[in-house]
């Protein structure tokens, strides 16, 4: 309505340090936490068929890159899902949503890493996997600092557990919930939902079993351990502090700052000075 913000604002959210250095370390901490949890249950990250939700983002892109060094057959095992996918890469499968991924690929997926900050998957998506999936177990891990990565799935599961005679896509289901525990440390790594599904003809009994694991109970998986090392976070906080001091200093000197959001390494340097003709930021030069 007014064409500007009420006050000038500086941001480090898309600084090179945030989107390159920190994002890379966050991605590593997420994968390390997932790998630890998988190994604790006798499974390997290298053999998982992984779908990365938010694969074109700073953290998601780093996760995909790291998975190439950790997967046996990356081109077949890695799937990226992101609204930014206009032209899919030729290196691995990409789509704009779970539904747009080819059905055979969806059916063999057994690890989903979400870093979108929003609930992308629906209950119907999980129901399809439970009834048609090729794998015995699927693991969900959130790498987002928000708690909304899998809220739709959580609501669908809660509603299903409240039913006296739950059915999934018309098939009767028995659901058991157990803790996923590290045998050595006794740490709870998440919860496993075990689904015993009845046959379509209703005469074959509960003849199909599938498991769904939510690591860290849908909280950020790397927060189960140490998150991102202090060494990196200190650098982020130093950049934030420098930016704040730069804003304060320029305002105190009476400079006429634009009432808009200005980004470090894009419009301003780390001290809030305007970047001219693509000049390097002070923060970038120091790195």
ZATIDO-840567 format. One line per field, with one value per residue (C-alpha): residue number from 1; residue in one letter; chain; x, y, z. Coordinates in Angstrom, 3 decimals. Layout:
<recs>
seq <- c(NUM | ...)
type <- c(A | ...)
mol <- c(A | ...)
east <- c(X | ...)
north <- c(Y | ...)
up <- c(Z | ...)
</recs>
This chain:
<recs>
seq <- c(1 | 2 | 3 | 4 | 5 | 6 | 7 | 8 | 9 | 10 | 11 | 12 | 13 | 14 | 15 | 16 | 17 | 18 | 19 | 20 | 21 | 22 | 23 | 24 | 25 | 26 | 27 | 28 | 29 | 30 | 31 | 32 | 33 | 34 | 35 | 36 | 37 | 38 | 39 | 40 | 41 | 42 | 43 | 44 | 45 | 46 | 47 | 48 | 49 | 50 | 51 | 52 | 53 | 54 | 55 | 56 | 57 | 58 | 59 | 60 | 61 | 62 | 63 | 64 | 65 | 66 | 67 | 68 | 69 | 70 | 71 | 72 | 73 | 74 | 75 | 76 | 77 | 78 | 79 | 80 | 81 | 82 | 83 | 84 | 85 | 86 | 87 | 88 | 89 | 90 | 91 | 92 | 93 | 94 | 95 | 96 | 97 | 98 | 99 | 100 | 101 | 102 | 103 | 104 | 105 | 106 | 107 | 108 | 109 | 110 | 111 | 112 | 113 | 114 | 115 | 116 | 117 | 118 | 119 | 120 | 121 | 122 | 123 | 124 | 125 | 126 | 127 | 128 | 129 | 130 | 131 | 132 | 133 | 134 | 135 | 136 | 137 | 138 | 139 | 140 | 141 | 142 | 143 | 144 | 145 | 146 | 147 | 148 | 149 | 150 | 151 | 152 | 153 | 154 | 155 | 156 | 157 | 158 | 159 | 160 | 161 | 162 | 163 | 164 | 165 | 166 | 167 | 168 | 169 | 170 | 171 | 172 | 173 | 174 | 175 | 176 | 177 | 178 | 179 | 180 | 181 | 182 | 183 | 184 | 185 | 186 | 187 | 188 | 189 | 190 | 191 | 192 | 193 | 194 | 195 | 196 | 197 | 198 | 199 | 200 | 201 | 202 | 203 | 204 | 205 | 206 | 207 | 208 | 209 | 210 | 211 | 212 | 213 | 214 | 215 | 216 | 217 | 218 | 219 | 220 | 221 | 222 | 223 | 224 | 225 | 226 | 227 | 228 | 229 | 230 | 231 | 232 | 233 | 234 | 235 | 236 | 237 | 238 | 239 | 240 | 241 | 242 | 243 | 244 | 245 | 246 | 247 | 248 | 249 | 250 | 251 | 252 | 253 | 254 | 255 | 256 | 257 | 258 | 259 | 260 | 261 | 262 | 263 | 264 | 265 | 266 | 267 | 268 | 269 | 270 | 271 | 272 | 273 | 274 | 275 | 276 | 277 | 278 | 279 | 280 | 281 | 282 | 283 | 284 | 285 | 286 | 287)
type <- c(X | X | X | X | X | X | X | X | X | X | X | X | X | X | X | X | X | X | X | X | X | X | X | X | X | X | X | X | X | X | X | X | X | X | X | X | X | X | X | X | X | X | X | X | X | X | X | X | X | X | X | X | X | X | X | X | X | X | X | X | X | X | X | X | X | X | X | X | X | X | X | X | X | X | X | X | X | X | X | X | X | X | X | X | X | X | X | X | X | X | X | X | X | X | X | X | X | X | X | X | X | X | X | X | X | X | X | X | X | X | X | X | X | X | X | X | X | X | X | X | X | X | X | X | X | X | X | X | X | X | X | X | X | X | X | X | X | X | X | X | X | X | X | X | X | X | X | X | X | X | X | X | X | X | X | X | X | X | X | X | X | X | X | X | X | X | X | X | X | X | X | X | X | X | X | X | X | X | X | X | X | X | X | X | X | X | X | X | X | X | X | X | X | X | X | X | X | X | X | X | X | X | X | X | X | X | X | X | X | X | X | X | X | X | X | X | X | X | X | X | X | X | X | X | X | X | X | X | X | X | X | X | X | X | X | X | X | X | X | X | X | X | X | X | X | X | X | X | X | X | X | X | X | X | X | X | X | X | X | X | X | X | X | X | X | X | X | X | X | X | X | X | X | X | X | X | X | X | X | X | X | X | X | X | X | X | X)
mol <- c(A | A | A | A | A | A | A | A | A | A | A | A | A | A | A | A | A | A | A | A | A | A | A | A | A | A | A | A | A | A | A | A | A | A | A | A | A | A | A | A | A | A | A | A | A | A | A | A | A | A | A | A | A | A | A | A | A | A | A | A | A | A | A | A | A | A | A | A | A | A | A | A | A | A | A | A | A | A | A | A | A | A | A | A | A | A | A | A | A | A | A | A | A | A | A | A | A | A | A | A | A | A | A | A | A | A | A | A | A | A | A | A | A | A | A | A | A | A | A | A | A | A | A | A | A | A | A | A | A | A | A | A | A | A | A | A | A | A | A | A | A | A | A | A | A | A | A | A | A | A | A | A | A | A | A | A | A | A | A | A | A | A | A | A | A | A | A | A | A | A | A | A | A | A | A | A | A | A | A | A | A | A | A | A | A | A | A | A | A | A | A | A | A | A | A | A | A | A | A | A | A | A | A | A | A | A | A | A | A | A | A | A | A | A | A | A | A | A | A | A | A | A | A | A | A | A | A | A | A | A | A | A | A | A | A | A | A | A | A | A | A | A | A | A | A | A | A | A | A | A | A | A | A | A | A | A | A | A | A | A | A | A | A | A | A | A | A | A | A | A | A | A | A | A | A | A | A | A | A | A | A | A | A | A | A | A | A)
east <- c(0.000 | 2.819 | 5.509 | 8.194 | 8.971 | 8.549 | 12.271 | 15.476 | 16.328 | 19.545 | 19.571 | 22.242 | 19.726 | 21.099 | 24.695 | 27.318 | 28.313 | 24.730 | 23.867 | 27.244 | 29.283 | 26.533 | 24.160 | 26.866 | 27.538 | 23.816 | 23.392 | 26.278 | 24.863 | 21.450 | 22.926 | 25.207 | 22.220 | 20.213 | 23.123 | 23.678 | 19.989 | 19.947 | 23.088 | 21.560 | 18.819 | 21.167 | 20.598 | 22.831 | 22.327 | 24.224 | 21.472 | 18.470 | 16.325 | 16.149 | 13.648 | 14.781 | 11.920 | 13.274 | 16.158 | 16.804 | 17.194 | 20.517 | 20.406 | 18.515 | 20.986 | 23.884 | 22.129 | 21.756 | 25.412 | 26.529 | 24.307 | 26.195 | 29.223 | 27.249 | 24.989 | 25.798 | 23.883 | 23.179 | 21.366 | 18.830 | 18.661 | 18.304 | 15.053 | 14.680 | 11.326 | 11.100 | 8.712 | 11.745 | 12.201 | 11.418 | 13.837 | 14.812 | 18.480 | 19.742 | 21.844 | 18.952 | 15.142 | 13.505 | 9.899 | 7.852 | 5.855 | 5.579 | 2.625 | 4.645 | 7.373 | 6.840 | 4.936 | 7.699 | 10.117 | 7.650 | 7.072 | 10.750 | 11.437 | 12.422 | 13.901 | 12.347 | 14.333 | 12.297 | 13.932 | 11.098 | 9.725 | 6.234 | 4.059 | 4.386 | 3.309 | -0.323 | -1.925 | -3.007 | 0.637 | 1.609 | -1.473 | -0.434 | 3.066 | 1.731 | -0.489 | 1.713 | 5.269 | 8.030 | 10.034 | 9.245 | 9.999 | 10.109 | 11.940 | 11.006 | 13.566 | 13.075 | 16.011 | 13.940 | 14.158 | 10.383 | 8.137 | 5.729 | 7.631 | 5.279 | 2.215 | -0.239 | 1.144 | 0.959 | -2.680 | -3.533 | -1.878 | -3.554 | -6.970 | -6.251 | -5.167 | -8.415 | -10.567 | -11.899 | -11.493 | -8.943 | -8.869 | -6.270 | -7.472 | -10.292 | -8.053 | -8.386 | -5.301 | -3.792 | -1.368 | 1.287 | 3.507 | 6.928 | 9.954 | 13.020 | 15.838 | 19.611 | 20.629 | 23.933 | 22.939 | 19.214 | 18.506 | 15.075 | 15.706 | 12.050 | 8.965 | 8.071 | 4.494 | 3.904 | 1.007 | -0.440 | -2.760 | -5.468 | -5.653 | -7.987 | -10.167 | -10.737 | -10.101 | -6.317 | -6.058 | -3.484 | -0.837 | 1.144 | 3.378 | 4.860 | 6.695 | 6.898 | 9.638 | 9.674 | 13.160 | 13.328 | 9.512 | 9.317 | 11.600 | 14.834 | 16.834 | 20.234 | 19.007 | 19.059 | 22.818 | 24.932 | 23.300 | 25.801 | 29.209 | 29.736 | 32.698 | 30.295 | 27.519 | 30.027 | 30.866 | 27.174 | 26.642 | 29.728 | 28.274 | 24.909 | 26.547 | 28.665 | 25.575 | 23.638 | 26.490 | 26.764 | 23.059 | 23.310 | 26.400 | 24.920 | 21.670 | 23.531 | 25.513 | 22.239 | 22.502 | 19.297 | 18.874 | 16.239 | 13.246 | 13.611 | 15.184 | 18.816 | 20.770 | 24.401 | 26.511 | 23.715 | 23.055 | 25.323 | 28.491 | 28.637 | 28.946 | 25.960 | 27.877 | 26.288 | 27.906 | 28.772 | 28.960 | 29.045 | 31.983 | 32.829 | 31.419 | 33.766 | 32.482 | 33.152 | 36.652 | 37.466 | 36.246)
north <- c(0.000 | 2.429 | 1.284 | 0.724 | -0.613 | 1.549 | 1.314 | 0.378 | -3.324 | -5.262 | -9.031 | -11.751 | -14.462 | -14.852 | -13.848 | -16.058 | -17.373 | -18.405 | -20.016 | -21.634 | -22.245 | -22.662 | -24.499 | -27.036 | -27.711 | -27.942 | -30.485 | -32.539 | -32.464 | -33.607 | -36.513 | -37.472 | -37.646 | -39.704 | -42.064 | -42.561 | -43.377 | -45.804 | -47.604 | -47.933 | -50.062 | -52.026 | -50.065 | -48.066 | -44.598 | -45.615 | -48.063 | -45.858 | -44.489 | -40.867 | -38.162 | -34.651 | -32.177 | -28.713 | -30.028 | -26.714 | -24.701 | -23.841 | -26.703 | -29.128 | -28.619 | -29.338 | -32.496 | -33.733 | -32.980 | -34.823 | -37.808 | -38.281 | -39.212 | -41.467 | -43.440 | -46.627 | -45.626 | -41.862 | -41.374 | -44.040 | -43.493 | -39.693 | -37.862 | -34.098 | -32.392 | -28.621 | -26.016 | -24.405 | -27.399 | -26.028 | -28.089 | -31.301 | -32.129 | -35.090 | -36.336 | -37.638 | -37.663 | -34.303 | -33.079 | -30.266 | -32.547 | -36.102 | -36.708 | -35.751 | -38.289 | -41.459 | -44.102 | -46.764 | -44.225 | -43.251 | -46.899 | -47.671 | -44.544 | -45.475 | -42.243 | -38.771 | -35.725 | -32.542 | -29.101 | -26.929 | -25.552 | -26.418 | -29.520 | -30.911 | -34.540 | -35.493 | -38.432 | -39.800 | -39.897 | -42.030 | -44.223 | -44.941 | -45.917 | -48.165 | -50.064 | -50.066 | -49.431 | -51.880 | -51.375 | -52.685 | -49.417 | -45.722 | -43.171 | -39.492 | -36.952 | -33.209 | -30.893 | -27.755 | -25.572 | -25.263 | -28.032 | -27.978 | -30.256 | -33.241 | -31.782 | -33.149 | -36.653 | -36.267 | -35.171 | -38.050 | -40.555 | -39.087 | -39.347 | -42.925 | -43.978 | -42.630 | -44.830 | -48.057 | -49.918 | -47.985 | -48.498 | -47.363 | -47.062 | -49.462 | -52.021 | -52.871 | -51.954 | -52.717 | -50.073 | -50.500 | -47.659 | -48.373 | -46.324 | -46.428 | -46.870 | -46.917 | -50.214 | -48.792 | -45.416 | -46.163 | -42.813 | -42.549 | -41.750 | -41.467 | -43.628 | -46.471 | -46.997 | -50.609 | -51.159 | -54.630 | -54.417 | -56.845 | -58.216 | -56.656 | -59.790 | -59.677 | -63.428 | -63.455 | -61.792 | -59.174 | -60.329 | -57.176 | -55.290 | -51.837 | -49.591 | -45.809 | -44.176 | -40.536 | -39.657 | -37.176 | -37.298 | -34.888 | -32.331 | -31.260 | -34.473 | -32.850 | -31.294 | -34.787 | -34.482 | -31.338 | -29.503 | -27.335 | -26.902 | -23.765 | -22.922 | -22.183 | -20.630 | -18.201 | -16.963 | -16.454 | -14.555 | -12.444 | -11.520 | -10.719 | -8.574 | -6.698 | -6.057 | -4.776 | -2.475 | -1.204 | -0.349 | 1.408 | 3.388 | 4.596 | 5.586 | 7.411 | 9.366 | 10.627 | 8.846 | 8.715 | 4.940 | 3.509 | 2.035 | -1.358 | -4.746 | -4.827 | -8.058 | -8.567 | -9.585 | -8.460 | -4.747 | -4.070 | -5.389 | -6.842 | -3.330 | -2.010 | -0.051 | -0.121 | -2.419 | -0.663 | -2.441 | -5.891 | -5.131 | -7.889 | -7.661 | -7.199 | -10.500 | -12.324 | -10.868 | -11.981 | -15.514)
up <- c(0.000 | 0.827 | -1.581 | 1.032 | 4.492 | 7.565 | 8.295 | 6.486 | 6.836 | 6.235 | 5.775 | 5.657 | 4.662 | 1.135 | 1.765 | 0.187 | 3.588 | 4.361 | 1.034 | 0.378 | 3.526 | 6.132 | 3.768 | 2.973 | 6.655 | 7.475 | 4.681 | 6.059 | 9.597 | 8.300 | 6.359 | 9.249 | 11.615 | 9.130 | 8.514 | 12.241 | 12.710 | 9.793 | 10.940 | 14.418 | 12.841 | 10.581 | 7.377 | 5.053 | 3.632 | 0.506 | -0.491 | 0.069 | -2.737 | -1.603 | -2.424 | -1.465 | -1.040 | -1.783 | -3.884 | -5.667 | -2.459 | -0.824 | 1.689 | -0.545 | -3.363 | -1.027 | 0.207 | -3.373 | -4.092 | -0.952 | -1.761 | -5.014 | -2.942 | -0.605 | -2.968 | -4.853 | -8.013 | -7.680 | -10.988 | -10.029 | -6.283 | -6.041 | -6.780 | -6.456 | -5.893 | -6.054 | -7.440 | -9.101 | -11.410 | -14.853 | -16.878 | -15.039 | -14.797 | -16.781 | -13.859 | -11.730 | -11.598 | -10.844 | -10.679 | -9.165 | -6.830 | -5.475 | -7.800 | -10.879 | -10.123 | -12.173 | -10.238 | -10.324 | -8.822 | -6.083 | -5.240 | -4.679 | -2.584 | 0.977 | 2.361 | 2.155 | 3.301 | 3.596 | 3.628 | 2.303 | 5.573 | 4.337 | 4.319 | 0.793 | 1.084 | 1.687 | 3.432 | 0.054 | -1.039 | 1.939 | 1.508 | -2.068 | -0.952 | 1.816 | -0.594 | -3.699 | -2.469 | -3.304 | -0.111 | 3.338 | 5.084 | 4.313 | 6.479 | 6.768 | 7.991 | 8.346 | 7.775 | 8.242 | 11.333 | 11.163 | 12.488 | 9.548 | 7.142 | 7.525 | 9.276 | 6.685 | 7.170 | 10.948 | 10.806 | 8.472 | 10.822 | 13.903 | 12.263 | 11.184 | 14.690 | 16.158 | 13.924 | 15.412 | 12.125 | 10.061 | 6.329 | 3.814 | 0.228 | 1.080 | 2.772 | 6.463 | 8.481 | 11.846 | 13.106 | 15.779 | 17.007 | 18.523 | 19.478 | 17.250 | 19.743 | 19.458 | 21.062 | 22.342 | 23.775 | 24.349 | 22.672 | 21.068 | 17.411 | 16.410 | 16.021 | 13.695 | 12.526 | 11.490 | 9.095 | 8.560 | 5.559 | 4.578 | 1.052 | -1.476 | -1.633 | 2.163 | 2.352 | 2.526 | 5.948 | 6.928 | 4.500 | 3.768 | 6.208 | 5.691 | 8.146 | 8.273 | 10.359 | 11.402 | 12.614 | 15.510 | 15.623 | 12.671 | 14.340 | 12.600 | 12.458 | 12.979 | 16.235 | 17.753 | 17.905 | 17.585 | 14.696 | 12.857 | 14.472 | 16.552 | 14.335 | 11.464 | 13.549 | 15.102 | 11.611 | 10.837 | 14.087 | 13.379 | 9.991 | 11.572 | 14.249 | 11.705 | 9.589 | 12.621 | 13.621 | 10.058 | 10.000 | 13.370 | 12.343 | 9.070 | 10.735 | 13.514 | 10.906 | 9.489 | 6.152 | 4.160 | 4.001 | 1.672 | 3.461 | 1.860 | 2.459 | 1.339 | 1.120 | 2.079 | -0.940 | -3.264 | -2.582 | 0.397 | 1.983 | 5.479 | 6.989 | 5.068 | 2.456 | -1.028 | -3.537 | -6.767 | -10.137 | -8.593 | -6.289 | -3.841 | -0.386 | 2.571 | 3.964 | 0.735 | 0.441 | 3.983 | 3.262)
</recs>
